[in-house]
């Protein structure tokens, strides 16, 4: 575990966050977290603790499909309450994840709602849902996990962009997660252009003083694969979108990762 590398105060924060994430994952989802899940969740949790020494910033998580990446997002979201946003390039993937949370999450630690916004096509239904979500008290015990595609965020006819602005302004958004980020990098101009369009609409609004390295809340980018070539493209894409990842968690990464033609200065590589 990474806590041994830090001072007593940070080790204490990390230890407490690990205890909490273990409790919430067992209580809400009925599973025990793997050590690597505990480490990543604790790292994200420390980002929202003042004076923890780990400021909010983009994090890249690499784990094979079905390996437990989604649990990191879900448990962190429930621990922090409020709203979390997952941006997914595939509508079927967003629908599947929303359905799994609805099926598996117990409400013993508070109410857990998951909503796939792309499935709500009626303008009146969209507006009614936004008003209903805004009425949720900020100090309540409800966690709302939102799933949304880039094209829906960028569609000016939909209310989602304005709703995200409201969440950011009112400090109700606890996490932004981008799932299957490799699809935005490798699968055509349409995916890339849509993702790049999120920079002024969303990512720029989460940066601290225009910084590319620090954000107001944690940003979690998840991918199932990261070869040498993919690592280079992943990291380069962060710069295109005006972001610099602070940490990369991976069960493995290429031995040549420091010689892929990209400077990794400032990026902490953590192997689990």
Backbone torsions as a table, in degrees:
resi	resn	phi	psi	omega
1	UNK	NA	154.6	-172.1
2	UNK	-84.2	-7.1	-175.0
3	UNK	-63.1	-27.8	-176.6
4	UNK	-67.8	-12.9	-177.7
5	UNK	-84.0	-11.0	-170.6
6	UNK	-115.4	174.9	-179.0
7	UNK	-71.7	172.9	-176.1
8	UNK	-58.1	-42.0	-177.4
9	UNK	-64.1	-47.4	-178.4
10	UNK	-67.4	-37.2	176.6
11	UNK	-61.2	-36.4	177.8
12	UNK	-65.8	-43.2	176.6
13	UNK	-59.6	-46.9	-177.2
14	UNK	-63.1	-43.6	-179.4
15	UNK	-62.1	-43.4	180.0
16	UNK	-67.0	-39.8	179.0
17	UNK	-64.8	-37.9	178.0
18	UNK	-64.8	-42.0	177.6
19	UNK	-61.2	-42.1	-178.2
20	UNK	-69.0	-43.2	-178.1
21	UNK	-66.7	-34.7	176.6
22	UNK	-64.2	-43.1	179.3
23	UNK	-62.0	-48.6	-175.4
24	UNK	-67.6	-39.3	-179.5
25	UNK	-68.0	-38.8	178.1
26	UNK	-71.4	-39.8	-176.1
27	UNK	-72.7	-41.9	-173.5
28	UNK	-90.5	-40.7	-174.4
29	UNK	-110.2	-7.3	175.9
30	UNK	71.4	22.4	178.6
31	UNK	-128.4	157.5	177.6
32	UNK	-99.2	128.5	-177.9
33	UNK	-69.2	145.8	172.3
34	UNK	-72.2	157.1	178.3
35	UNK	-54.6	-39.3	-179.3
36	UNK	-66.9	-34.0	176.5
37	UNK	-66.7	-41.2	176.9
38	UNK	-59.0	-42.2	-177.5
39	UNK	-65.3	-46.1	-178.0
40	UNK	-67.7	-43.2	179.4
41	UNK	-63.3	-42.6	178.5
42	UNK	-61.7	-40.3	178.3
43	UNK	-61.4	-44.9	179.1
44	UNK	-65.6	-40.1	-179.9
45	UNK	-64.6	-38.9	178.6
46	UNK	-63.1	-25.9	178.8
47	UNK	-62.9	-26.8	-177.6
48	UNK	-101.2	6.2	176.7
49	UNK	-98.9	118.6	179.0
50	UNK	-57.7	140.4	176.3
51	UNK	64.5	20.8	177.1
52	UNK	-78.5	-16.8	-177.3
53	UNK	87.0	0.3	177.8
54	UNK	-123.6	93.4	-177.6
55	UNK	-75.1	156.5	176.8
56	UNK	-58.7	138.0	-177.6
57	UNK	-167.5	164.9	176.3
58	UNK	-66.8	139.3	177.8
59	UNK	-127.1	134.4	177.6
60	UNK	-106.1	121.4	-178.8
61	UNK	-113.4	121.5	-179.2
62	UNK	-111.9	122.2	179.2
63	UNK	-158.9	138.1	-178.9
64	UNK	-57.0	154.7	177.9
65	UNK	-55.4	130.7	-177.7
66	UNK	83.4	6.9	-175.8
67	UNK	-89.8	-0.6	175.3
68	UNK	107.1	14.6	179.6
69	UNK	-64.1	-41.4	-176.4
70	UNK	-61.3	-32.6	179.7
71	UNK	-62.7	-33.2	177.5
72	UNK	-60.7	-49.1	178.8
73	UNK	-62.1	-46.6	-174.1
74	UNK	-65.8	-46.2	-177.4
75	UNK	-67.9	-43.7	177.7
76	UNK	-59.4	-43.0	-179.2
77	UNK	-60.4	-44.6	-178.7
78	UNK	-68.9	-36.1	178.3
79	UNK	-62.9	-35.3	-174.9
80	UNK	-98.0	-13.8	177.8
81	UNK	67.7	-170.2	-179.5
82	UNK	70.0	-140.8	-175.8
83	UNK	-116.4	139.7	167.5
84	UNK	-123.3	150.0	-178.1
85	UNK	-120.7	127.4	172.2
86	UNK	-112.8	122.5	177.8
87	UNK	-97.4	121.5	-177.7
88	UNK	-128.6	135.0	-177.1
89	UNK	-77.2	-14.3	-176.4
90	UNK	-115.8	123.5	-178.1
91	UNK	-62.5	-39.0	-179.4
92	UNK	-65.3	-34.5	178.6
93	UNK	-66.9	-44.3	178.1
94	UNK	-61.9	-41.6	179.1
95	UNK	-65.0	-39.7	-179.3
96	UNK	-65.6	-43.9	-179.5
97	UNK	-66.8	-39.9	177.7
98	UNK	-61.5	-42.8	-179.0
99	UNK	-65.7	-39.2	-179.1
100	UNK	-64.4	-41.8	179.3
101	UNK	-65.4	-44.2	179.0
102	UNK	-59.2	-38.2	-177.5
103	UNK	-75.8	-41.3	-169.1
104	UNK	-94.1	-29.5	-171.8
105	UNK	-72.6	126.2	172.0
106	UNK	-88.6	155.1	-175.4
107	UNK	-104.9	27.4	-177.5
108	UNK	-72.2	-23.8	-179.8
109	UNK	-107.9	19.5	-177.0
110	UNK	122.8	163.2	-178.2
111	UNK	-73.5	135.9	179.2
112	UNK	-120.0	118.4	178.8
113	UNK	-114.4	135.8	172.5
114	UNK	-124.7	132.0	-173.7
115	UNK	-134.1	122.9	174.5
116	UNK	-94.0	99.4	-171.0
117	UNK	-66.8	-26.7	179.7
118	UNK	-63.3	-23.7	-177.8
119	UNK	-79.1	-10.2	-179.0
120	UNK	-95.6	101.3	-171.4
121	UNK	-95.9	-28.6	-178.8
122	UNK	-71.8	131.2	179.9
123	UNK	-61.9	-38.7	179.5
124	UNK	-66.1	-41.1	178.3
125	UNK	-65.4	-37.2	177.6
126	UNK	-62.0	-47.0	-179.1
127	UNK	-65.3	-39.8	179.4
128	UNK	-64.3	-40.6	179.8
129	UNK	-65.1	-43.0	179.1
130	UNK	-59.1	-44.6	179.4
131	UNK	-64.1	-39.2	179.2
132	UNK	-65.4	-41.8	-180.0
133	UNK	-68.5	-36.5	178.8
134	UNK	-65.9	-25.9	-178.7
135	UNK	-78.7	-10.9	177.8
136	UNK	-64.3	130.3	-178.4
137	UNK	-67.8	140.0	-179.3
138	UNK	-67.0	-22.0	-178.6
139	UNK	-104.4	19.5	179.5
140	UNK	-83.0	-172.2	-178.3
141	UNK	-115.3	44.0	-179.1
142	UNK	-118.0	132.6	174.2
143	UNK	-111.8	130.5	179.8
144	UNK	-118.0	116.9	176.9
145	UNK	-101.4	112.7	-178.1
146	UNK	-97.4	138.5	175.8
147	UNK	-121.5	130.9	-171.5
148	UNK	-154.5	143.4	178.7
149	UNK	-89.8	155.1	177.1
150	UNK	-58.2	-40.8	-177.2
151	UNK	-64.3	-32.5	177.9
152	UNK	-71.2	-37.0	177.5
153	UNK	-64.5	-39.8	-175.2
154	UNK	-82.4	-13.4	179.8
155	UNK	-72.6	111.9	-175.1
156	UNK	-69.4	-14.7	178.0
157	UNK	-77.6	-19.9	-178.8
158	UNK	-93.1	153.9	-177.9
159	UNK	-87.2	5.1	-169.9
160	UNK	-67.3	-39.8	-179.6
161	UNK	-62.9	-44.3	177.7
162	UNK	-64.0	-36.7	178.8
163	UNK	-65.7	-41.3	176.9
164	UNK	-62.9	-39.0	175.7
165	UNK	-58.4	-43.5	179.7
166	UNK	-62.2	-42.8	178.9
167	UNK	-62.2	-41.6	-178.9
168	UNK	-68.4	-47.4	-178.1
169	UNK	-61.5	-39.5	-177.1
170	UNK	-91.6	8.0	176.4
171	UNK	55.7	44.5	179.7
172	UNK	-102.9	-8.8	-177.6
173	UNK	-93.7	122.0	-175.6
174	UNK	-99.5	-21.8	-175.4
175	UNK	-159.9	140.7	166.6
176	UNK	-116.9	124.3	-179.5
177	UNK	-118.1	133.4	174.4
178	UNK	-111.9	112.9	-175.7
179	UNK	-93.2	150.4	179.3
180	UNK	50.4	50.4	-174.3
181	UNK	-62.2	-22.4	-179.7
182	UNK	-65.4	-24.4	178.8
183	UNK	-66.6	-34.7	178.3
184	UNK	-69.4	-25.4	-175.7
185	UNK	-86.3	-37.1	-166.9
186	UNK	-110.9	-15.4	-169.2
187	UNK	-110.8	69.6	166.7
188	UNK	84.5	163.7	-177.3
189	UNK	-67.8	-31.9	-177.4
190	UNK	-61.5	-49.5	177.5
191	UNK	-58.5	-46.8	-175.6
192	UNK	-66.2	-42.3	-179.8
193	UNK	-65.1	-39.5	178.4
194	UNK	-64.5	-43.3	-179.6
195	UNK	-66.5	-41.0	178.6
196	UNK	-63.3	-32.7	178.1
197	UNK	-64.5	-18.0	178.3
198	UNK	-74.9	-15.3	-176.7
199	UNK	-58.8	-57.5	179.6
200	UNK	-73.2	-27.4	-175.4
201	UNK	-78.0	-32.7	-174.3
202	UNK	-132.8	-60.2	-170.4
203	UNK	-61.2	-42.1	-180.0
204	UNK	-60.8	-30.8	-177.8
205	UNK	-77.0	-12.0	-179.8
206	UNK	-102.3	-2.7	-178.6
207	UNK	-81.2	148.0	177.2
208	UNK	-88.3	112.2	177.1
209	UNK	54.9	33.7	179.4
210	UNK	78.8	3.5	-179.4
211	UNK	-67.6	142.7	175.7
212	UNK	-88.2	-12.9	-174.9
213	UNK	-102.6	-25.0	-177.2
214	UNK	-117.5	140.5	179.9
215	UNK	-130.1	167.0	-177.5
216	UNK	-78.8	-24.7	177.0
217	UNK	-136.9	162.2	177.1
218	UNK	-63.8	141.7	172.4
219	UNK	-117.0	123.6	-177.0
220	UNK	-114.7	117.4	177.4
221	UNK	-107.1	125.8	-174.3
222	UNK	-120.1	141.3	177.8
223	UNK	-147.6	152.9	-178.2
224	UNK	-93.9	-5.7	-176.5
225	UNK	-150.4	149.5	-179.3
226	UNK	-158.8	75.1	173.1
227	UNK	-72.1	177.2	179.3
228	UNK	-56.3	-47.7	-178.9
229	UNK	-65.3	-43.7	-179.6
230	UNK	-64.2	-39.3	178.7
231	UNK	-58.1	-45.5	178.9
232	UNK	-58.5	-46.7	-178.4
233	UNK	-68.4	-38.2	177.1
234	UNK	-58.4	-51.4	-176.0
235	UNK	-67.0	-38.6	177.6
236	UNK	-63.9	-36.7	-179.0
237	UNK	-65.0	-33.6	177.0
238	UNK	-58.4	-42.5	179.8
239	UNK	-65.6	-38.6	178.4
240	UNK	-59.7	-36.6	-179.0
241	UNK	-91.2	9.1	174.7
242	UNK	77.4	24.5	-178.3
243	UNK	-125.1	151.2	175.2
244	UNK	-127.5	115.2	179.8
245	UNK	-67.2	140.4	179.4
246	UNK	-90.6	-31.2	-173.4
247	UNK	-143.9	141.7	173.6
248	UNK	-123.4	122.7	175.8
249	UNK	-104.2	128.6	-179.8
250	UNK	-153.1	142.6	174.6
251	UNK	-71.2	-23.2	175.9
252	UNK	-157.8	152.8	170.1
253	UNK	-149.1	158.2	-174.6
254	UNK	-60.2	143.7	176.5
255	UNK	-62.1	-25.3	-178.2
256	UNK	-88.8	15.5	-171.5
257	UNK	-62.9	-21.0	178.5
258	UNK	-90.0	1.3	-178.4
259	UNK	-130.9	35.2	-178.1
260	UNK	-94.2	14.1	178.9
261	UNK	85.8	17.2	-178.1
262	UNK	-136.7	133.5	179.6
263	UNK	-75.0	124.9	178.5
264	UNK	-99.2	16.1	179.3
265	UNK	-60.5	129.9	-179.9
266	UNK	89.3	-8.9	179.2
267	UNK	-100.5	122.6	178.7
268	UNK	-91.7	122.4	177.6
269	UNK	-97.2	121.6	-179.5
270	UNK	-118.2	124.7	-178.2
271	UNK	-102.7	129.1	179.2
272	UNK	-111.4	NA	NA
